[in-house]
Amino acid sequence: MYTATQKAILERVDRLTREHIAPRAAEYDAAGANPTDSWRVLARDGFLGSCIPTAHGGLGLDMPTYIGVIRTIARGCANTAMTLHMHSTVMRFIDALGTEAQKRRYFGEVVRDGRLFGSWGSEPAVSLSRSFLVETVVRQDRDAYVVDGVKHFCTMALGASRYMVWCALEGGTDMSKALLQVLVPADSPGIATDGKWNTLGMRATFSPSVTFTGVRVPKDAGLGDPGTALRVGAVEVFALGYAAV
């Protein structure tokens, strides 16, 4: 049973979905375009911060309430719910792996500026739902990281402000020691996509393939120590939200 506080949150998101998100769903799906207006509604009412701790200005939702939020939005627009869940998963990784400085910076961008973060893991020969053998390479170059590789199903491409890119340290094959997530700004030189995304369903998740060629980011764009992303529970939580959508 939900508490009165949980019910109030779900009633609020239900109203937002019925009044502002569901009426736009067919239009965005037909266009195969990011549901930007729906994101603005979620930002305005704080739901982009669903998984950001209250200490950083977010809603800090517990898991049953969060899943209820995702299910409610999905009833009106599955695309909006899926993109919110991808973004929220990045917030969970930042909360689990980020330094205090990283949390202040990235959570602030979401809470204050309404920015979204995408999570890009899948590759031409790799699906993170089945395997964590990542072929996109990240190498250290003095005070920077350099990313090279190709990602498929890049949700919110051309829409999110940062992308959490799942990489393997150069020369690494054991993901328990080599996997590193790097937060890459969307406007970084060296990111290229043909923008092709013409699917039968979930069209407004807009997830074309993206190529990274010598993309440089500051070293503090990396989250946690190599391999730790697999041990903080965020991967398992992603499956719950995916099922809710």
DOKOL-523285 format. One line per 5 residues: number of its first residue (from 1); for each residue x, y, z of N, C-alpha, C. Coordinates in pm, whole numbers, m for minus. Example, Ala and Ser with C-alpha at 12.3 -4.5 7.8 and 13.67 -1.06 7.14 Angstrom:
BEGIN
1> 1319:m569:780:1230:m450:780:1320:m330:780; 1285:m225:708:1367:m106:714:1290:3:787 .
***
This chain:
BEGIN
1> 83:m120:0:0:0:0:87:125:0; 47:223:m77:120:349:m80:80:436:40; 175:514:89:146:611:193:77:732:131; 29:822:216:m36:943:166:61:1026:82; 187:1033:125:288:1110:50:313:1047:m86 .
6> 327:914:m90:349:844:m216:230:863:m310; 109:852:m255:m12:869:m337:m18:1009:m397; 23:1109:m318:19:1247:m368:114:1264:m487; 231:1203:m480:326:1211:m590:270:1143:m714; 211:1025:m697:156:952:m811:35:1024:m870 .
11> m44:1085:m786:m158:1163:m837:m110:1284:m916; m1:1344:m870:53:1461:m940:106:1423:m1077; 180:1314:m1083:236:1274:m1213:126:1221:m1304; 21:1164:m1248:m92:1119:m1330:m159:1238:m1396; m177:1346:m1318:m239:1467:m1374:m152:1526:m1484 .
16> m21:1535:m1459:70:1589:m1560:66:1505:m1687; 60:1374:m1669:59:1285:m1786:m69:1304:m1866; m182:1306:m1799:m310:1320:m1869:m323:1456:m1938; m278:1561:m1871:m301:1696:m1923:m195:1743:m2022; m71:1698:m2003:38:1757:m2082:121:1657:m2164 .
21> 130:1533:m2119:219:1437:m2185:143:1348:m2283; 36:1286:m2239:m39:1196:m2326:m92:1265:m2452; m142:1390:m2446:m193:1453:m2568:m89:1471:m2677; 40:1471:m2641:146:1491:m2741:206:1358:m2789; 171:1248:m2726:240:1122:m2748:237:1078:m2895 .
26> 120:1081:m2957:108:1034:m3095:189:1121:m3191; 189:1251:m3166:264:1343:m3253:413:1313:m3250; 468:1296:m3129:611:1267:m3119:645:1131:m3177; 557:1033:m3155:584:899:m3206:582:898:m3359; 487:968:m3417:479:974:m3563:601:1043:m3623 .
31> 650:1145:m3554:766:1220:m3604:897:1148:m3576; 897:1053:m3483:1021:988:m3443:1118:1088:m3382; 1063:1181:m3302:1143:1291:m3247:1142:1287:m3095; 1250:1340:m3034:1257:1348:m2889:1137:1426:m2833; 1074:1377:m2725:957:1445:m2667:996:1563:m2579 .
36> 1052:1664:m2639:1112:1775:m2564:1012:1850:m2478; 891:1871:m2527:791:1943:m2447:753:1862:m2323; 746:1733:m2338:716:1648:m2222:830:1652:m2122; 952:1657:m2169:1066:1670:m2078:1058:1801:m1999; 1017:1907:m2065:1006:2037:m1996:902:2030:m1884 .
41> 793:1960:m1909:691:1944:m1806:748:1868:m1687; 819:1760:m1714:879:1681:m1605:984:1761:m1530; 1061:1843:m1601:1161:1927:m1536:1095:2031:m1447; 990:2093:m1498:921:2198:m1424:867:2146:m1291; 820:2022:m1290:760:1967:m1170:855:1877:m1091 .
46> 983:1879:m1127:1084:1812:m1047:1108:1666:m1076; 1038:1608:m1173:1050:1465:m1193:1178:1422:m1264; 1251:1515:m1324:1383:1479:m1374:1476:1448:m1258; 1440:1495:m1140:1519:1467:m1020:1461:1354:m937; 1384:1266:m998:1321:1156:m924:1422:1073:m844 .
51> 1538:1049:m903:1639:964:m838:1756:1044:m781; 1741:1174:m775:1843:1259:m713:1807:1277:m566; 1903:1256:m475:1873:1270:m332:1819:1409:m298; 1736:1416:m196:1679:1543:m153:1787:1642:m110; 1899:1590:m59:2009:1678:m17:2065:1757:m134 .
56> 2044:1708:m256:2091:1777:m376:1975:1839:m454; 1859:1852:m389:1747:1919:m453:1652:1831:m530; 1675:1699:m529:1588:1609:m603:1472:1558:m519; 1392:1469:m579:1278:1412:m509:1318:1296:m420; 1429:1228:m453:1476:1116:m372:1371:1007:m355 .
61> 1303:969:m463:1193:873:m454:1243:734:m415; 1166:668:m328:1194:528:m298:1155:444:m419; 1197:319:m422:1179:237:m541:1032:213:m578; 942:178:m484:802:158:m524:740:284:m585; 771:400:m528:715:523:m582:773:553:m719 .
66> 904:534:m734:968:559:m863:907:471:m972; 892:342:m944:833:252:m1043:690:293:m1074; 616:339:m972:481:388:m997:480:509:m1087; 577:599:m1071:589:716:m1157:614:675:m1302; 707:583:m1321:739:537:m1457:619:470:m1522 .
71> 550:385:m1448:432:317:m1502:323:417:m1539; 303:516:m1455:199:616:m1480:228:695:m1606; 351:741:m1621:388:816:m1741:377:728:m1865; 418:602:m1852:417:511:m1967:276:487:m2019; 178:493:m1931:40:476:m1977:m1:588:m2072 .
76> 59:705:m2055:28:817:m2143:123:829:m2261; 252:797:m2238:353:805:m2344:472:717:m2305; 481:601:m2366:589:508:m2334:726:568:m2366; 732:651:m2471:860:712:m2509:911:805:m2400; 823:889:m2347:863:981:m2241:906:904:m2117 .
81> 832:799:m2082:867:718:m1965:1002:651:m1984; 1028:600:m2103:1155:531:m2127:1273:627:m2120; 1258:744:m2176:1368:841:m2172:1391:891:m2030; 1283:912:m1954:1300:951:m1814:1373:841:m1737; 1339:717:m1765:1403:607:m1693:1551:596:m1729 .
86> 1585:615:m1856:1727:613:m1895:1803:724:m1823; 1746:843:m1822:1806:956:m1752:1821:926:m1603; 1715:873:m1542:1718:845:m1399:1820:739:m1363; 1843:645:m1454:1946:543:m1431:2083:608:m1422; 2109:707:m1506:2236:779:m1498:2248:848:m1363 .
91> 2137:906:m1316:2140:972:m1186:2175:873:m1075; 2126:751:m1087:2159:648:m987:2308:615:m989; 2365:605:m1108:2509:577:m1118:2590:692:m1059; 2550:815:m1088:2622:929:m1032:2613:928:m880; 2496:896:m828:2478:892:m682:2565:783:m620 .
96> 2577:670:m688:2652:557:m633:2803:570:m651; 2845:633:m762:2987:631:m798:3053:768:m796; 2975:874:m804:3032:1007:m818:3094:1061:m691; 3189:1149:m708:3245:1224:m596:3144:1330:m554; 3165:1393:m441:3074:1498:m399:3076:1614:m499 .
101> 3194:1643:m553:3203:1751:m653:3123:1715:m778; 3132:1590:m822:3056:1548:m939:2906:1555:m913; 2864:1513:m794:2722:1517:m761:2670:1660:m761; 2744:1749:m701:2699:1889:m699:2687:1943:m841; 2783:1911:m923:2783:1964:m1059:2670:1904:m1143 .
106> 2665:1772:m1151:2571:1708:m1242:2428:1712:m1191; 2408:1690:m1062:2272:1702:m1007:2222:1845:m1022; 2312:1941:m1004:2274:2080:m1020:2227:2111:m1161; 2292:2052:m1261:2251:2075:m1399:2109:2026:m1424; 2072:1918:m1357:1938:1862:m1373:1835:1945:m1297 .
111> 1860:1964:m1167:1762:2032:m1081:1747:2179:m1118; 1859:2243:m1145:1858:2387:m1173:1824:2419:m1318; 1880:2340:m1410:1871:2375:m1552:1780:2282:m1632; 1730:2177:m1571:1639:2087:m1642:1706:2005:m1751; 1833:1974:m1734:1905:1899:m1837:1884:1748:m1820 .
116> 1892:1677:m1932:1880:1532:m1931:2013:1467:m1965; 2032:1345:m1912:2153:1266:m1936:2111:1134:m1999; 2181:1093:m2105:2153:965:m2167:2255:860:m2125; 2217:734:m2135:2308:623:m2105:2327:541:m2231; 2452:536:m2279:2480:467:m2405:2574:349:m2379 .
121> 2518:229:m2392:2597:109:m2368:2603:14:m2485; 2489:m7:m2553:2483:m108:m2659:2573:m72:m2777; 2625:m176:m2842:2716:m160:m2955:2677:m258:m3065; 2736:m245:m3185:2699:m334:m3296:2705:m482:m3260; 2805:m522:m3181:2820:m664:m3146:2791:m692:m2999 .
126> 2738:m593:m2929:2723:m606:m2784:2586:m555:m2741; 2515:m632:m2660:2394:m586:m2593:2417:m598:m2444; 2403:m488:m2371:2430:m491:m2228:2327:m573:m2152; 2216:m609:m2217:2120:m696:m2150:2169:m840:m2147; 2269:m873:m2230:2320:m1010:m2236:2468:m1019:m2200 .
131> 2543:m912:m2224:2687:m920:m2207:2742:m783:m2166; 2853:m785:m2095:2918:m659:m2058:3057:m650:m2121; 3074:m715:m2235:3199:m706:m2308:3191:m583:m2399; 3241:m470:m2351:3229:m343:m2422:3351:m321:m2511; 3326:m278:m2636:3435:m257:m2731:3475:m111:m2745 .
136> 3389:m18:m2705:3428:123:m2708:3542:145:m2610; 3648:211:m2656:3772:222:m2578:3787:362:m2520; 3834:367:m2396:3872:494:m2335:4017:482:m2289; 4096:584:m2319:4236:584:m2276:4268:718:m2211; 4362:712:m2120:4403:835:m2052:4512:904:m2133 .
141> 4497:1033:m2150:4597:1114:m2219:4625:1237:m2134; 4728:1229:m2052:4762:1332:m1955:4643:1358:m1862; 4583:1474:m1865:4476:1507:m1771:4338:1487:m1834; 4331:1407:m1939:4204:1386:m2009:4181:1238:m2038; 4056:1206:m2069:4020:1076:m2125:3986:1097:m2272 .
146> 4020:998:m2355:3988:1002:m2498:3904:878:m2530; 3789:899:m2594:3693:792:m2622:3686:767:m2772; 3694:638:m2809:3679:597:m2949:3588:474:m2955; 3492:475:m3047:3406:359:m3062:3273:394:m3126; 3187:293:m3137:3054:309:m3196:2951:256:m3098 .
151> 2846:334:m3076:2736:293:m2991:2607:286:m3073; 2526:183:m3044:2395:169:m3106:2287:202:m3004; 2166:230:m3052:2051:258:m2966:2085:367:m2865; 2132:480:m2917:2176:592:m2832:2057:682:m2799; 1982:641:m2696:1859:709:m2657:1885:855:m2622 .
156> 1797:941:m2672:1803:1086:m2651:1919:1152:m2724; 1973:1087:m2826:2075:1152:m2909:2018:1283:m2963; 2099:1385:m2965:2061:1519:m3009:1959:1584:m2916; 1934:1521:m2799:1838:1577:m2706:1894:1595:m2566; 1972:1498:m2519:2031:1508:m2386:2152:1601:m2388 .
161> 2188:1653:m2272:2303:1744:m2265:2434:1671:m2238; 2425:1554:m2175:2542:1470:m2152:2505:1325:m2176; 2606:1246:m2216:2586:1104:m2239:2681:1024:m2152; 2627:930:m2075:2710:840:m1997:2748:725:m2089; 2873:723:m2134:2919:626:m2233:2992:512:m2162 .
166> 2945:391:m2189:3006:272:m2129:3130:235:m2212; 3245:237:m2149:3372:216:m2218:3454:107:m2148; 3555:59:m2219:3655:m31:m2160:3790:39:m2166; 3864:34:m2057:3999:90:m2059:4081:24:m2168; 4161:101:m2235:4241:52:m2346:4320:m72:m2305 .
171> 4302:m180:m2381:4372:m304:m2353:4300:m396:m2257; 4190:m349:m2198:4119:m430:m2100:4012:m517:m2163; 4000:m641:m2117:3897:m733:m2165:3810:m785:m2051; 3859:m778:m1928:3781:m818:m1811:3704:m697:m1761; 3572:m696:m1789:3493:m578:m1757:3485:m551:m1607 .
176> 3507:m652:m1525:3506:m630:m1380:3622:m542:m1336; 3720:m524:m1426:3836:m440:m1396:3853:m326:m1495; 3789:m336:m1612:3816:m240:m1720:3699:m148:m1752; 3577:m185:m1711:3461:m104:m1747:3465:32:m1678; 3448:138:m1756:3445:273:m1701:3337:353:m1772 .
181> 3254:421:m1696:3152:508:m1751:3205:651:m1753; 3195:714:m1869:3247:849:m1888:3133:940:m1931; 3117:1053:m1862:3012:1149:m1894:3064:1247:m1999; 3007:1237:m2120:3054:1314:m2234:2954:1424:m2268; 2995:1551:m2272:2904:1657:m2313:2856:1637:m2457 .
186> 2732:1668:m2482:2673:1643:m2614:2741:1722:m2725; 2800:1837:m2690:2861:1920:m2794:3010:1895:m2811; 3060:1782:m2759:3203:1751:m2771:3242:1726:m2916; 3353:1783:m2963:3402:1752:m3097:3434:1603:m3109; 3403:1546:m3226:3434:1405:m3250:3315:1312:m3235 .
191> 3198:1367:m3198:3076:1287:m3191:3000:1305:m3321; 2963:1193:m3386:2894:1202:m3514:2782:1098:m3522; 2669:1137:m3582:2559:1045:m3608:2491:1084:m3738; 2439:983:m3809:2363:1015:m3929:2217:1045:m3895; 2181:1029:m3766:2047:1063:m3722:1939:969:m3769 .
196> 1974:854:m3826:1873:763:m3879:1806:686:m3764; 1675:697:m3758:1598:627:m3655:1455:615:m3705; 1423:501:m3766:1292:483:m3826:1241:345:m3789; 1194:334:m3666:1155:205:m3612:1004:187:m3613; 960:65:m3582:817:36:m3579:753:87:m3450 .
201> 825:79:m3338:772:124:m3210:875:205:m3134; 831:268:m3024:919:349:m2941:997:451:m3024; 929:508:m3122:997:593:m3219:1050:723:m3156; 980:773:m3055:1021:901:m2995:1129:885:m2888; 1184:765:m2875:1305:753:m2792:1427:799:m2872 .
206> 1413:816:m3001:1516:864:m3094:1655:815:m3053; 1690:695:m3104:1812:627:m3059:1898:580:m3176; 1952:673:m3257:2037:634:m3369:2173:585:m3321; 2254:537:m3415:2392:500:m3383:2478:625:m3378; 2580:620:m3294:2671:734:m3277:2815:684:m3277 .
211> 2901:758:m3345:3044:724:m3351:3125:826:m3272; 3217:777:m3191:3310:862:m3116:3449:847:m3177; 3506:959:m3218:3638:957:m3279:3728:1057:m3206; 3814:1006:m3121:3907:1092:m3047:3837:1196:m2962; 3726:1159:m2900:3650:1253:m2817:3720:1271:m2683 .
216> 3761:1394:m2653:3834:1424:m2531:3742:1484:m2426; 3754:1433:m2304:3681:1489:m2190:3777:1497:m2073; 3752:1587:m1977:3838:1594:m1859:3838:1462:m1783; 3945:1434:m1714:3954:1308:m1641:3846:1296:m1535; 3800:1409:m1481:3697:1401:m1378:3558:1373:m1436 .
221> 3551:1345:m1568:3426:1301:m1628:3401:1153:m1607; 3503:1080:m1560:3488:938:m1532:3417:916:m1399; 3333:812:m1393:3258:781:m1271:3318:661:m1199; 3368:682:m1080:3416:572:m997:3542:506:m1050; 3579:398:m985:3694:319:m1028:3652:219:m1134 .
226> 3743:179:m1222:3708:81:m1325:3646:m45:m1266; 3535:m88:m1325:3468:m211:m1283:3361:m192:m1177; 3363:m80:m1106:3270:m65:m994:3125:m48:m1038; 3102:m3:m1160:2964:17:m1207:2882:m111:m1202; 2950:m225:m1210:2880:m354:m1210:2843:m399:m1070 .
231> 2887:m326:m968:2871:m375:m831:2789:m282:m741; 2716:m187:m800:2642:m91:m717:2490:m108:m726; 2442:m206:m801:2299:m235:m807:2219:m156:m908; 2280:m59:m975:2205:24:m1069:2165:m54:m1194; 2247:m150:m1234:2213:m232:m1351:2085:m310:m1325 .
236> 2075:m369:m1206:1957:m447:m1171:1832:m359:m1163; 1848:m238:m1109:1735:m146:m1097:1685:m105:m1235; 1775:m92:m1331:1733:m55:m1465:1628:m152:m1519; 1647:m282:m1492:1552:m381:m1542:1412:m361:m1485; 1402:m315:m1360:1270:m290:m1300:1195:m179:m1375 .
241> 1265:m70:m1402:1202:41:m1472:1168:4:m1616; 1255:m74:m1678:1231:m119:m1815:1103:m200:m1821; 1086:m290:m1721:965:m371:m1715:842:m284:m1690; 856:m180:m1609:744:m91:m1580:696:m20:m1706; 789:21:m1792:751:86:m1918:677:m12:m2006 .
***
